Structure formats: C-alpha cells, structure tokens
C-alpha cells in the first residue's frame, strides 16, 4: 500500500474528491494500520491463573470471533476499511468486506493488494452492491458472527435491531455534531486554524469534523471575523490541482443535502456570514463554497449532522456555559477546546461527554494506535483501533485442566 501511495492516492482523489495531499496521506495511514496490526498478531496474550481447587490450572485466552462482516463508508475509502480489516485478519477471523457504492474502485484496489498477501482462499472476501441488498444480507446472515459498521445513525440503528434477535456481535461508528470551544484566553491564530481545519478540510466530510464553534463572548466577534476571512480565502477546486484546499463534495445527493441545510439555517433565522453556494469550476464536480453561520442552540444546523462544509458559531457567556452547550447534543464522538489554561483543559477533558477530547487541536485528526469511538448516539460496542480492537475481534475462553 505504501509503495503505491501516489498511484492509490490519485485514485482516491479522483473517486472520492479529497485533495491529493489528503488522499496520499490517507493511503499511507492505511498502510501503517496494516503494519501496526501485523505486530499485534504477535502480541495476542492470555493468562495462566491459579484455581481455588487444588491441582487445577486455569488458562484465559482470546480466540477469533469467526466471520466478520465489514460495512464501510465512502469518506475514508482506504483508512476505515484498513482499521477494520487489519485487526479482523490479525486476530484470526475471516472477513466479508462491503464498501460504499461511491468508492468501489478504491475497494477493488485494496482488495487486490490483500489478495496477493498469501491468505488462504475464502479468508478475505470483497462483495459489491447496495446496502439495501448486499449490506442487509450480511446483517441477516446467521453465518456472519460479527458486524462492524461505520455510517449514518439511521442505518446503524437498523443494523442493531436486525442483529439483536440472533445476538451477533455489533460495532457501530455513526454520526457526530462535534463542538470546538474557544475561550477568551485562547491563542486566536491557533483557534482559527483549529476551526477551519476541523470544519472544512476534507470538504467537511468527516464524522470528526467540527460543526459547532462555541465561542466565549469576549472573543466572539474577533473569532467570527477572522474565521470568515480565512474561509473566504479557501480555494475550492479539482482535487488533483496543487493549489486546491477544498475538493468537491462526493456526490450530487450530498451536495443537495448540504445546500438544503444552508436554506434551513437561513429559514430558521441563523445569521448567514459566508458561503453555502454551489460553485462552477473549469472541471466537472459538485463544488460548494464553505459556509459559516451565527446560530442559536435550537437551530437544526446546530443540532443535526450535515456532513459537509457547513459550520455555525454559538456565543457562550463563560466556560461553564460553553461546556453545557457542547454537551447539549445526542452525539458524543469528539470535542475540542482552545485555551491557554491548564485548569480549564483538565476540567474539559474530564467533563466533556465525548469519546475523544482535543485541546488546542482540530477535532478531526486521530492516531491509529489508540482507541477511536464515542458515546451516546455516536457509537455502540467496543472501541476501534489500537490494542483495544481485540475486544471486538476476539472472544474470551477460560479453560480448566486437572493436572
């Protein structure tokens, strides 16, 4: 994968719309994920314990779950399949991988590489098709022991209901409405970059994207002004052009959804600061100017996941008010805080209701060797990535032996 990073990165950029640097970076990340779990396959441990009964040995070990169905989204067509497929194989499972319909070329390229890795026939399987047919067949099959899914909350809830009757193991990574809190004492330049990178890079098509900027009153107006100027300057264009910072939206349907939320925001009375229009460029594509609003907590653009380059600013009276606004959401994937106060940073990390907390960093951007996942409606089941992945892809066996 890493040896072919430029070729695969260009394929990803052409198919999904990420800028070329982002696409190459994702490809390298996917390769590193496989490297990490290759090492983890040698670190699968167990325990030998004493028994309360004389002469009895107790061994606790981890075994493969069996057949794992993997249903992956379109927004990270190499990285997300990698962080599901790699641990599944490393811990001894067989895999049936169904990619999103919008990124089948990336899926085929990844599957072709895996097919040449020396796995026995039938251990890794690629299946193409719609979620309604192929995805549903995986979810309903009694031969599939576990399902790992990344996608929408609606689909995730349907999978959870469908698998409950047969008690299959389920791991769901779903939506987010991730806040970035900016306090009066924040480094303003750093805060603006955290906001812009978190909300708009990758065209906002990340479950970890910042879509709510919760800003303390003392710096609210200055923050809005600087973010507006920074967003105005972002270059939207073809993913393969060197000066492009924001690529196209993935599809016409997604573009229509993004634009509809812009109109919803206006209709509900949110103050439109910039962007939110369909753009025309020299090459065909679903281009959109990144949008910024001033909103109220009850506005839909401040409560519902949009999955596009649309963000809103909420004014907070103080830190406690900002934290309350941040936690006022059915989601709990990740959250960020920009501050120079160690006291506030420590309090935030303890009290934010999210699976991942970032201080003076964009909410989007995570390491592959540590757990990934959220709370509330954002996630269900064991964490993904790092050594914690073993919780989902293995099952525990306790064996007793009378010596």
N, C-alpha and C positions, 0 to 999 in steps of 0.2 A: 504494500500500500504506500509506504513512504517513498520507495524508489520510484513510484509512478505518480507522485504528488502533483506535479504540474499538469500532467495529462488528466488525472482524475479531478483535480481542482477546476480545470476548464470545463469538463463535463458537468460538474456540479453547478458552476456559474451559469452555464447555458440552460440547464434544465430547471433549476430552482430560482435563480435570479440573484444569489449572493454576489457581491463584488468579488473579483478574482482573488485579492489578498485574503478575504474572509474564507473563500472556498478552499484555497490551498491550505490555510490554517486548520480548517475543519478536517481535511484529509489527513494531515499529519497527526492531528489529535486522534483520529480513528486508529491509525497505525500504532500510536503509543498505547492506546487502550488494549489492543491485542497483545502488545509486548508485556504490559502490566499483568494481564491475566494469565499469560504464559508462565510468568513467575508464580502467580497464585496457585497454579495447578500443582506446584511442588510444595506448597505450604498448607495444604489441607490437613489440618491436625485433628487429633482426638484426645481422649483422656483415658488413663487407666486408674481406677479408683479402688479403694478398699471397700469391702462389703461389711454389713453388720452381722453377716453369718460367717462363721469360721470356715476357711477353705474355699471360699467363693471369690473369684476375681470378677470385676466389673469393668467393661470397656464401653466407652461412649464414642461413637464415630459419626461422620457425616457421609451420606450416600446421595447419589443423584436423585432428583425428583422423578425423572423419566423423560417423557416427551414434552417439550416446552413450545407453545405457540407464541410467536412474537409478532405483534401488530404495531408497526412503526409509522410515524407521521412523515410529512413531506419537508418540514422546515430544517431538519438536520439529517439529510439522507445518508450520510456516512457515519457521523458520530453517534447518533442514537441507536441505529442498528448495531454498531460496534459494541456499545456498552451493554447491550442485551445479549447479543450472540456470543461475544467473547467469554463472559462468565458462564453462560449456559454450557458451552463446549468445555471450558476449563474444568468444570466440576462434573463432567461425565455425562451430560444429557444429550439427547437428540433434539434437533431444532427444526421447526417448520416456520419459515420467515415469510410474512406477508407485508410487503412495503405499501406505501401510499401510491395511489394510481398516478399522481402527478410526477413521481420521481422513479419510474421503473427502469430507466437507463442506468441511474446510479446503483439501484439494487442489483441489476444484472451484472454490472462491473464488479461490485463487491462479491457477489455470489461466484463469479468466475474465478476470482482470486482464491476464495475459500475452497473451491472445488479442486484446486491444484495443491492444496496443503497436505494431502495424504490421508484425509479422513476416510474411514470405511464408507462404502455406499450406504446411503439412507440416513447417515448421521446428521447431515445438513441438507435441508430441502428448501427451495425457493418456490413459492406459489404466488401467482399473479391474479389480480381480479379485484372486483369491488368489495367494499366492506360488507355490503348487504348480503353478498353471496359467499365469497371465499372467507371473509372475516367471520361471518356468522357460523359457517361450517366448522371453523377452528374452535370457536367458542362452545359450540354444541357437542363436539365430538367427545365421546367417552374415552377415546384413545389418547387424548391430549390431557396431560396431568396438570399442567400449569399454563397460565396465560399472563404474559407481560405486555401491557398496552400503554402507549403514550398517544394522547389525543384530547378530544373535547370532553367536557364534563358529561354532556348528554350521552355520548357513546359509552363512556366509562361506566356510568350508572347502569346502562343497559347490559353491559358485559357482566357487571357484578350480580345483577338479578338473574341473568341467564345461567351463570356458573354456580349460583348458590345451591340449587337443587342437587347437583352432583358433587358438591363440595370440592371443586377444583381449587387449586392454589391460584390466587389472583394478585397481581401487582399493577396498580393504576397510577400513572402520572398524568395529570389533567391540567386545568387552567390556572391562571394567576391574574391578580389585579394588584401588581406589586407597587408598594409605596417607596418613595425616596424622600426622607425627611431632611430638610435643610434648616439648620438653626442659625440664630443671629451671629454666633461666633465662628461659623464655618469659613474656611478658605473659599472665597467666592469663585475664583477661577476653577478650582478643583471641583466645586459643587456643580458648576455649569457643565463641565466636561463629563462628570458622572451622569448628569441628567441626560445630556444629548446622546452619549454613547449608549446608555442603558435603554433609552426610549426609542431611538431612531435607527441605530445601526442594525444591520441585517433586516432593514425595512420594517423594524418593529415586530418581526415575525418570530418571536421567541417567547416561550412561556415564562421566562425570567425577566422579560422587558419591564422597565419602569413605565407605568402609565398614569401614575398619580404622583405629582410633586407636591409634597406637603411642606409649606414654607412658613417659618416664623415671621410674624408681622413686621419686625424691624428690618428685615432684608427682602421682604416680599417684592416690592416694586423694582428694586435693583436686580433681583434674580430674574424676574419676568422679562425685564428689558434686555438683559444680557443673553438669556436663552433665546428670546425672539431674534436678536441679531445673529446669533450663532446658527439658528435653524434656517434663517433666510439665506445664509451663505452656503448651506449644504448643497452639494452638486448631485442632482438626481440624473441618472442616465443608464446606458447599457452596462451590464455587469462586467464586460471584458475591457471597457475603456479605462485607461490608467487613472484618469482624474475623477472617476465616479466614486462618490462616497455612499450613496444610497441607490441600490439597484431597483429593478421593477418589483411590483407585487407579484406573487406567484401565479395568479390566475385572474380571469375576468370576474369570476364569482367572488373571490376575496376582495378585489378592488371595489366591486359594487357594495359589499358589506361595509368596507371601510368608509366609503363615501356616504353610505346611509347613516352611519354613526355621526359623521360630521353634521348632517342635516338634523339628526335627532338632538345633538348638542345645541345647535342654533335654535331649534324649535322649543327646547326646554328653558331657554334663557341664558345658557352659558355664553360668556363673552368670547367671541372669536378673535384671537390675536393674530394668527397667521396660518396660511396653508390650507390643506384639505381639498385641493382641486386635482382633477385628472390632468395630466400633462401629456404633451405630444413631443416626441423626440425624433431624430433622424431615422432611428431603427424602431421596428415594431416592438411593443411591450406595454405592460399595464403599469404605467408610471403615475406617481402621485406625489404631490408636494407634502412634506411632513407638516402635520397640523398641531397647533397649540391653542388651548382654551383656558380661560379662567372659569372655574366651575364651583358648584356647591356640592356638599357630600351626597345629597339625594339625587343628583343628576345621573342619568343612566351611563353617560360617558365616564363617570367617576366610580361606577359600581360594576359594570359589565366588561368582561374581557372582549377586546376588539381584535387583537392580533394583527395590528397594522401600525403605521407610523402616526399615531394619534395619542397625544398626552394632554393632561389637564393639570392646572395648578389649583391647590386648595390652600386658603390662608388659615394659619393656626395662631392662636393667641400666645401660646407658650409651648414649652416642651411637652408638658403633660397633655395638653390639648392635641398636639401633633401625634403623640403616641396613641391617644384614643382614636383619632381619625384613621391612623394607619391600621389599627386592629379592627376597625368597623368594616368588616368585609367577610363574605362567606369563604374567601380564599385564604391560603396561608402558605404560599410557596416560598417567596423570599422577600426581603425588605432591606432598605438601605438607610444609612444615617450619615450626614455630613456635619462634622463638628470638630472642634479642637479640644473639647472637654473629655478627659478620660472618665470622669464620673458619669457623664451622660452616656458615653459609649458603652460603659459597663452595664449601666441600668438598661439601656436599649437591648443589648444582647440577651439579657435575662428575661425581659418582659415583652418583647415583640412576639406576637403569635404567628410565627413562621418557621418553616423548617431550616431556612438558611438566612443568616444575617450578615450584611456587609457594612463595614464602617469605612467611610471615605473611599469607597469603590463603587463602580456601577453595579446594579443588581444583576445584570447579565454578565456571565463570565465565571465559570467554576472550574475547579481542578478535577481530574479524572480519577484520582486515587483516594478520594474522600467521599462520604455519603452525599447523595443527591436525593432530595424529596421534600415534601411539605406537610402541612397539616390541613385540617378542615376539608373543604371540597377539592383541594388541590391534589391530594394523594391518598392512596389506600394501599395498605400492605407494607412489606419490607422496603427498606431503602435500596436505591440503585447505587452502583459504582463502589469502588474500593473494596476492602475486605468484607464490608457489610453486605455485599451482593450474595455472599454464601448463604445468608438467611433465607433468601428466596429460592435459589437454585439447588439447594440441598435439603435433605430431610435427616433428622437425627435418629440414630438407632442405639439402643442400650442393650448390650449382650452380657449375660451372666454365664460363668463357667465354674463348675465344681472341679477343682484340681484333683 
